């Protein structure tokens, strides 16, 4: 029951990936999609049993690593957090599978695409259902791999290659930090089980550990590194640059991986490790600040992007910022709630964008669209629903979670809370602005595209239609129906899955927030939406004047160039590491030192010595006798000298001598 | 009547050195027979070619039979003034020497049948003489005896290597061997004279007793004897002893001989099966001393050493009874050790009981004069430095014989120049008895000096040998020289495990030796059986690597066996060579010789190169021109396949050889 939930997608991957050419595109599509749909129904059941009935499930399948000091099981832990994630993942994934059947129908590699999608889903499910950090890390790396494969799906495109490599490398930084966190945990807790670590965490509250010759609080250190891992995966400020570039992949991929599921893994990780974060308030502050900054930064950048998918990508980035800072303010449940809501409407937005792109002959620049309202009315309506949900229009999905986040942030009544609140609220204004801008530019303004393209724009009523319909429903209703269950005051839906320190619990504080601050986000959002609608539809000349003014140009290029993050990274780090990698690590270390100590040096030294040994074999007895007598004399005298040198000889010196011997022998050649 | 009485008195089983006596007598008679027959003008100079080999084999087989028939225990009581030791170790090594010599004689006999006829009966005489020398060397208990034995077999060797009278290479190698041998003898005699000058005795037991008394006052736990330190179980036993001595003492005292017998067997089994803690003092004492030293003179020494443990108890009145039981038990136990399986037949039991009475008397006899020797020797009385120099010089002389690295130069020339059969003999057989002597020197007599002062040099020499053996072979094109280098590197491994200074090392060394002898036999058998199809009268003895190119065409099975033997020598897993190599390394690592073992592992990797190059020449050369070999006969095929099969079988079931030496080592120590 629970095991097939996870492994059905693996079965789909294996069959489609290995035997795709035998079962054909149709077979592959049917197989993977049906596997995912079954998996979705299973997770519905799991949600009923675990989430609603409140009976967590723990399955230990087998032993993975069993050494003296380390025990890792293949364990699956289904609690409320996990089943919420399972629902989201399998629902979005199965719809994306369905959608891809049509979207990718002209691609000759459809089976490969479907198998990658299934692989991704499998690893994502492993990530969320793992009962220890190592297995979680397996899923974490697996989704990274699947993301790489899928961004690079059209591997003949250089842009896709670049984006894929960028995503891989930047994620590597985060993964490295995550490894450090897990290792620190293992060194100190001697275990990587969630349960064990959770039980031990309070005891390590005051202990410090030496890291890089400095003493840190153990829990702070672990949490900071865990968070850096999340920063990489969830595209928070600093390591966010890969996410917009990843839009080079096929649109269903963007919907599934880079909007709904994989990028939220960081938030999931923080929520999952709430038992650690709660004991490390300092690191929580870092989380909050970085999350709020991301929320603001990404929404400001999204304001002036022209690529349809990039706007949505920055919006994703910004929403992830909301989730992260809400976690940073100890409102993990709200963060997860926003995660789920966001997954639905963001997937809807992406899939809708995909439908638009499909309709206008793979054109992604919003400036070349416009007037599609009458040509693709259904897509227009779902995009509007998605955008309104994202804006936080009252009673749609985003309203319940985003406003709650901001309200609770203010209700924290701390400087970090206020910081987050103001950035978030202003970010909400910007979000509303660019979302409406997107809808206006695409659908409402006068057509700007080529006649031959716009003229043939149409929409299909097939799998894409079904998928969009099915996503539109939760985008509207999910917040309304589940808010009280998941984040309602006094709800114990998450039970022990999320640990909240009583000291930081502030659900009730939020009730005492002034009305102004409660209403401010939604008001600002509506204002932003209205302003944007007004400006882009009726007063585009004002915008034009503003854009072409001196300050306007500066601001425009600053925001359009994404705050110059990419430029700084490329020139400061990229170039430097390129040079370092070539001159130092490649030429000097790999082809230099290691080559001399390793293959070339070893073989040449060996042959050299062999040659010398051959020459020593003179055949003359004098020499042999001399060698014998000399050796005896040397050993006997060494024995006497040893008394003096005994305390001065370091065996490490012998190794040094050995290595220098290599160099000397090689330099002669 | 008379004959029967004589037979009863000089029972063959009770005759010391019966095998050696038989062999020496028969050599004399054989020489006489051969000379008188071969040079008889009247008979027309009969060519004694094959039958002398049969006769030689018969002699060795008969002496093997006598060896198996020997009753080691009883002989030890009648040995000739401590010049000779007949313990289990010498028995096992002699057994191995005889078996390999028989195999050697068979191989060369078969191979000589294809050779041009020449009257070379002296060769067999020389082989039997050298076998006699090696056998004597195995049971030497005295430096003089050892020297004489070394000289005996060396002189035979000199003649053997110069045996091909019409080849100047052979003469040269014989001369070189002779001169280097003289140098080695000089070292040996010089060392012995220094030892004698300092310590006044050349008998190994005396030297050992001397050292154990010397170290008595300084170290408390050394009462247990220097030899006992090797065995970890005994150390634990000594710790145990202090606590339980008092409570358990009355137990052995009150037991009757019958119960005692059963009890001992019980204890023996316990100590063999698991090195569990001894259950009583009696077992402890047995484990530690008397099981281990069945020689009668040892009884006395060990009694002295153990008397220091029992310091306080000597004054008490029941000491007489204790002594008696002490002797009896140890005697029975050492007797039981001779049975291959620890189940005794009734006959054995009765023989024990009959021999008990003798030992009651002897033990009482020794009681009388044990008191005055108890005074420990003062350290200032002897110049230990000088003794250690003497010890080292003796070791150097043995190293020269063994061709350890800086003393190895002669061996390459001698191996190359001598006739192939002689090289075969040098390479395979004499090492074991030299190592036995080295072990008696280093582990029995001079253990203190060996461990404290010279162990590191032994290690260095071992590594140097491995180094020379590994690198020297890289440039060799001649098969025999290659084998000489291979033999040097194998001697290095032997010395490596020898120098670890513990029981496991010695055990592994003898085990390695036995396996090495078997694979050497297999390799040389192939080498000797390769006879070219054309030019039967001009058969180049010194084969080059390239000559083997077409072996897989002319005789695929032989090529396969050769490849397998090479793999075994190189230490590739499914063959027994892997087992012994990994054993040697693990022993070295267990005794914390990390640097040494890492270096030798690396060098072992290098040395696989030339074995694998040979295999490459055998199988992967695409040349069509090469030498073809005549098919071999059934006898040869049988012999070779038995040898090659043993390489595989021993890997899966190495227990036979392992147990033989396990027992030998534990009894010797």
Interface residues (C-beta under 8 A of the other chain):
Chain A: X606 X607 X609 X610 X611 X613 X614 X616 X617 X619 X621 X623 X624 X625 X627 X628 X630 X631 X632 X635 X636 X638 X639 X651 X654
Chain B: X176 X179 X180 X183 X187 X388 X389 X392 X393 X396 X400 X406 X407 X409 X410 X412 X413 X453 X454 X457 X468 X471 X472 X473 X474 X475 X476 X595 X606
